[in-house]
Amino acid sequence: MAEKNEGKKKGFEAPGTFALVFIFFAWFVIMYIIAWTSLSRVWPVQ
């Protein structure tokens, strides 16, 4: 039974996907901030 688990990798197996997720998340946050900044200039709150 111990021989079956020896061939499997342990740990995180998709570092490229992990990096792409963080790049997309950073892009989303930056675009969200830019959108709200632009909107606050167009629609001033009184």
The first five atom37 places (N, CA, C, CB, O) and aatype in JSON, in Angstrom:
{
  "aatype": [12, 0, 6, 11, 2, 6, 7, 11, 11, 11, 7, 13, 6, 0, 14, 7, 16, 13, 0, 10, 19, 13, 9, 13, 13, 0, 17, 13, 19, 9, 12, 18, 9, 9, 0, 17, 16, 15, 10, 15, 1, 19, 17, 14, 19, 5],
  "atom_mask": [
    [1, 1, 1, 1, 1],
    [1, 1, 1, 1, 1],
    [1, 1, 1, 1, 1],
    [1, 1, 1, 1, 1],
    [1, 1, 1, 1, 1],
    [1, 1, 1, 1, 1],
    [1, 1, 1, 0, 1],
    [1, 1, 1, 1, 1],
    [1, 1, 1, 1, 1],
    [1, 1, 1, 1, 1],
    [1, 1, 1, 0, 1],
    [1, 1, 1, 1, 1],
    [1, 1, 1, 1, 1],
    [1, 1, 1, 1, 1],
    [1, 1, 1, 1, 1],
    [1, 1, 1, 0, 1],
    [1, 1, 1, 1, 1],
    [1, 1, 1, 1, 1],
    [1, 1, 1, 1, 1],
    [1, 1, 1, 1, 1],
    [1, 1, 1, 1, 1],
    [1, 1, 1, 1, 1],
    [1, 1, 1, 1, 1],
    [1, 1, 1, 1, 1],
    [1, 1, 1, 1, 1],
    [1, 1, 1, 1, 1],
    [1, 1, 1, 1, 1],
    [1, 1, 1, 1, 1],
    [1, 1, 1, 1, 1],
    [1, 1, 1, 1, 1],
    [1, 1, 1, 1, 1],
    [1, 1, 1, 1, 1],
    [1, 1, 1, 1, 1],
    [1, 1, 1, 1, 1],
    [1, 1, 1, 1, 1],
    [1, 1, 1, 1, 1],
    [1, 1, 1, 1, 1],
    [1, 1, 1, 1, 1],
    [1, 1, 1, 1, 1],
    [1, 1, 1, 1, 1],
    [1, 1, 1, 1, 1],
    [1, 1, 1, 1, 1],
    [1, 1, 1, 1, 1],
    [1, 1, 1, 1, 1],
    [1, 1, 1, 1, 1],
    [1, 1, 1, 1, 1]
  ],
  "atom_positions": [
    [[0.8, -1.19, 0.0], [0.0, 0.0, 0.0], [0.85, 1.26, 0.0], [-0.91, -0.01, 1.18], [0.45, 2.27, -0.59]],
    [[1.99, 1.23, 0.64], [2.86, 2.41, 0.7], [3.43, 2.74, -0.67], [3.99, 2.19, 1.72], [3.75, 3.89, -0.94]],
    [[3.57, 1.74, -1.55], [4.14, 1.98, -2.87], [3.24, 2.83, -3.75], [4.43, 0.66, -3.55], [3.75, 3.52, -4.64]],
    [[1.95, 2.8, -3.55], [1.03, 3.55, -4.39], [1.19, 5.06, -4.22], [-0.4, 3.16, -4.08], [1.02, 5.81, -5.18]],
    [[1.51, 5.51, -3.04], [1.61, 6.94, -2.76], [2.98, 7.53, -3.08], [1.28, 7.2, -1.33], [3.13, 8.75, -3.07]],
    [[3.97, 6.7, -3.37], [5.31, 7.22, -3.62], [5.42, 7.95, -4.94], [6.3, 6.1, -3.58], [6.23, 8.88, -5.04]],
    [[4.66, 7.59, -5.95], [4.75, 8.23, -7.25], [4.01, 9.55, -7.35], [0.0, 0.0, 0.0], [4.22, 10.3, -8.3]],
    [[3.16, 9.84, -6.41], [2.38, 11.07, -6.46], [3.18, 12.25, -5.91], [1.08, 10.91, -5.67], [3.94, 12.12, -4.96]],
    [[2.98, 13.4, -6.54], [3.61, 14.61, -6.04], [2.85, 15.13, -4.83], [3.68, 15.69, -7.14], [1.63, 15.01, -4.74]],
    [[3.6, 15.69, -3.93], [2.97, 16.31, -2.76], [3.16, 17.81, -2.86], [3.56, 15.75, -1.43], [4.21, 18.28, -3.31]],
    [[2.17, 18.56, -2.45], [2.28, 20.01, -2.47], [1.49, 20.61, -3.61], [0.0, 0.0, 0.0], [0.58, 19.99, -4.16]],
    [[1.86, 21.82, -3.95], [1.15, 22.58, -4.97], [1.66, 22.22, -6.35], [1.29, 24.1, -4.72], [2.86, 22.29, -6.6]],
    [[0.76, 21.83, -7.26], [1.19, 21.31, -8.56], [0.95, 22.26, -9.73], [0.49, 20.04, -8.82], [1.3, 21.91, -10.86]],
    [[0.36, 23.44, -9.5], [0.06, 24.34, -10.62], [0.52, 25.77, -10.31], [-1.44, 24.33, -10.93], [-0.32, 26.65, -10.14]],
    [[1.83, 26.01, -10.25], [2.3, 27.35, -9.9], [1.97, 28.4, -10.96], [3.79, 27.32, -9.69], [1.78, 29.57, -10.63]],
    [[1.88, 28.0, -12.22], [1.52, 28.96, -13.28], [0.1, 29.46, -13.11], [0.0, 0.0, 0.0], [-0.16, 30.65, -13.29]],
    [[-0.8, 28.57, -12.78], [-2.19, 28.95, -12.55], [-2.3, 29.87, -11.34], [-3.07, 27.71, -12.36], [-3.06, 30.83, -11.34]],
    [[-1.54, 29.55, -10.32], [-1.53, 30.37, -9.1], [-1.06, 31.79, -9.41], [-0.62, 29.73, -8.02], [-1.64, 32.76, -8.92]],
    [[-0.03, 31.92, -10.22], [0.49, 33.23, -10.61], [-0.54, 33.99, -11.45], [1.81, 33.08, -11.39], [-0.73, 35.19, -11.25]],
    [[-1.18, 33.32, -12.38], [-2.19, 33.98, -13.21], [-3.37, 34.48, -12.39], [-2.69, 33.03, -14.29], [-3.92, 35.54, -12.67]],
    [[-3.76, 33.73, -11.39], [-4.86, 34.15, -10.52], [-4.49, 35.44, -9.79], [-5.2, 33.04, -9.49], [-5.3, 36.36, -9.71]],
    [[-3.26, 35.52, -9.27], [-2.85, 36.73, -8.56], [-2.68, 37.9, -9.5], [-1.56, 36.48, -7.8], [-2.97, 39.04, -9.11]],
    [[-2.23, 37.67, -10.73], [-2.12, 38.75, -11.71], [-3.51, 39.28, -12.05], [-1.4, 38.26, -12.99], [-3.71, 40.49, -12.1]],
    [[-4.46, 38.39, -12.27], [-5.83, 38.81, -12.57], [-6.43, 39.55, -11.39], [-6.7, 37.61, -12.94], [-7.11, 40.57, -11.57]],
    [[-6.2, 39.06, -10.17], [-6.73, 39.71, -8.98], [-6.17, 41.12, -8.84], [-6.42, 38.88, -7.73], [-6.91, 42.05, -8.53]],
    [[-4.87, 41.29, -9.05], [-4.24, 42.62, -8.96], [-4.82, 43.54, -10.03], [-2.71, 42.51, -9.11], [-5.1, 44.71, -9.75]],
    [[-5.0, 43.03, -11.26], [-5.57, 43.83, -12.34], [-7.0, 44.24, -12.0], [-5.55, 43.03, -13.67], [-7.4, 45.38, -12.24]],
    [[-7.77, 43.33, -11.43], [-9.15, 43.63, -11.06], [-9.2, 44.71, -9.99], [-9.85, 42.36, -10.56], [-10.03, 45.62, -10.09]],
    [[-8.35, 44.64, -8.99], [-8.33, 45.64, -7.92], [-7.93, 47.0, -8.47], [-7.35, 45.21, -6.8], [-8.53, 48.01, -8.12]],
    [[-6.93, 47.03, -9.33], [-6.49, 48.31, -9.92], [-7.6, 48.92, -10.76], [-5.24, 48.11, -10.78], [-7.86, 50.12, -10.67]],
    [[-8.27, 48.11, -11.59], [-9.35, 48.64, -12.42], [-10.54, 49.1, -11.58], [-9.81, 47.57, -13.43], [-11.2, 50.07, -11.92]],
    [[-10.81, 48.41, -10.48], [-11.89, 48.78, -9.58], [-11.61, 50.15, -8.96], [-12.07, 47.72, -8.47], [-12.5, 51.0, -8.89]],
    [[-10.38, 50.37, -8.51], [-10.0, 51.66, -7.93], [-10.07, 52.77, -8.97], [-8.6, 51.58, -7.31], [-10.55, 53.86, -8.68]],
    [[-9.58, 52.5, -10.17], [-9.63, 53.5, -11.24], [-11.07, 53.85, -11.59], [-8.89, 52.98, -12.49], [-11.38, 55.02, -11.8]],
    [[-11.94, 52.87, -11.66], [-13.35, 53.1, -11.99], [-14.02, 53.98, -10.93], [-14.1, 51.77, -12.14], [-14.73, 54.92, -11.27]],
    [[-13.8, 53.67, -9.65], [-14.42, 54.47, -8.6], [-13.84, 55.87, -8.53], [-14.26, 53.78, -7.25], [-14.56, 56.83, -8.23]],
    [[-12.55, 56.02, -8.82], [-11.93, 57.35, -8.85], [-12.52, 58.18, -9.97], [-10.41, 57.23, -9.01], [-12.86, 59.35, -9.78]],
    [[-12.65, 57.57, -11.15], [-13.24, 58.29, -12.28], [-14.7, 58.65, -12.0], [-13.15, 57.44, -13.55], [-15.14, 59.76, -12.31]],
    [[-15.43, 57.73, -11.43], [-16.83, 57.98, -11.12], [-16.99, 59.09, -10.09], [-17.49, 56.71, -10.62], [-17.92, 59.89, -10.19]],
    [[-16.11, 59.16, -9.11], [-16.2, 60.2, -8.09], [-15.92, 61.59, -8.67], [-15.22, 59.91, -6.95], [-16.41, 62.59, -8.15]],
    [[-15.15, 61.66, -9.74], [-14.89, 62.95, -10.4], [-16.08, 63.39, -11.24], [-13.64, 62.86, -11.26], [-16.35, 64.59, -11.36]],
    [[-16.77, 62.44, -11.83], [-17.89, 62.76, -12.71], [-19.15, 63.09, -11.9], [-18.17, 61.59, -13.68], [-19.9, 64.0, -12.25]],
    [[-19.4, 62.36, -10.82], [-20.58, 62.52, -9.97], [-20.17, 63.02, -8.59], [-21.36, 61.19, -9.86], [-20.02, 62.23, -7.66]],
    [[-19.99, 64.31, -8.46], [-19.6, 64.82, -7.14], [-20.72, 64.66, -6.11], [-19.21, 66.3, -7.23], [-21.89, 64.88, -6.43]],
    [[-20.37, 64.27, -4.9], [-21.33, 64.12, -3.83], [-21.44, 65.45, -3.09], [-20.92, 62.97, -2.86], [-20.44, 66.05, -2.7]],
    [[-22.68, 65.89, -2.91], [-22.88, 67.19, -2.25], [-23.39, 67.0, -0.84], [-23.86, 68.05, -3.04], [-23.62, 67.99, -0.14]]
  ]
}
